[in-house]
Amino acid sequence: MQRRLSAILLADVVGYTRLMEIDDITTLSRLKSLRHDLVDPCIAAHNGRIVKLMGDGMLVEFASVADAVRCATEVQRGGG
């Protein structure tokens, strides 16, 4: 068995339950759009791999802590 070090990023959407209660269709549409346009490309650009999706959350593996932090920071800033 080969071992390797990984950095794990666990992320979710703040206020997701409240947003779903207010307007579930728009919330799901916005979540899909953000994943497609921002989150998934950012993960790929920083050599990440989605391990698991859980509603509004995700578990992502990176080969380095620096890549995980850069990705998280970029997503929080909205890609800018």
N, C-alpha and C positions, 0 to 999 in steps of 0.2 A: 504494500500500500504506500503510495507516494503522498507526502504531506506538502501543503503549500500554505503560505500566509495570505489572508484576504482581508480587505476592509469591507465592512458591511454597512450599507445605508438603508435605514428604515424610514420611510416617509409616508405621510398621509395629508389629507386636505383638512385644514382648520375650518371648523364650522360646517362640515359636510352634512351631518344629520339635520341641522337647522335649515341648510339650503335645500335639502331634499324635501323637507316638510313644506317649505314655501313653494317650490316649483321643481318637481322631480325631473320633468322632461328637459327643461333648460339646463338644470344642473348636470345631468348625464351628458347632454350634448356638449356643454362647455368642458367637462372633464375629458371627454374623448378628443376634442379639439386641442386642448392643452397637451395631452399626451402625444398626439400626432405631430403637432407643430413645435413643441418645446421640449418636453420631458424625454421622450424616446430618442430624438436626435442628440440631445445633450448626453444621455447615457452612452450612446454609441460613440460619440466624439471623445469621451473620456474612458473608453475601453471598459465600460461596465456591462454587466449581464443581469437581466431581470431574472431573479430566482423564483419569485412568487408574487402574484397579484391578489389583493384582498379588498374588494370593493373600491374604496378610495385610497387604499394604501398599497405600498409595494416594498419588496425586499430586493435590494440590488447588491451585487457583488462587484468589487473592484480589485484590481491587482495591487493598488497602492492607496494609502490614505490620502495622498495629495490629489489623486484623480477623484476620489470620493468627495473630498471637500470642494474642489473646483466645480464639480458637477452640481452639488447641493447649492453652492453659492450662486451659480449661474441660473439655476431654476428659480431660486428665491427672488433673484433680481429680475426675473421675467425675460431672461435671455440677453439682457443688455449689460 
